[in-house]
Amino acid sequence: MTSKFIYKGMDITLDTYEKIRMVVELIAEKENVSFDEAYELFSTSNAYWCLQTPATLMWAESAEFIVDEFYREKVA
């Protein structure tokens, strides 16, 4: 079984995966942790859920915006 992210008939799977990678790299750099540790932090967040839900359009935002949302969520 393959998982694909589709938005209005357009396959955005690669876009979504690349955005996740960029966001995790930014978090790893900011937190001074490994990529894997940063991924664990991000994967439990609402920002990650939104990024994987095409209808939210989070996949179209910049990695920096998504990182800001991740930290805003942690403060709230």
Order of alpha helices (4+ residues) and beta strands (2+ residues): beta-beta-alpha-alpha-alpha-alpha
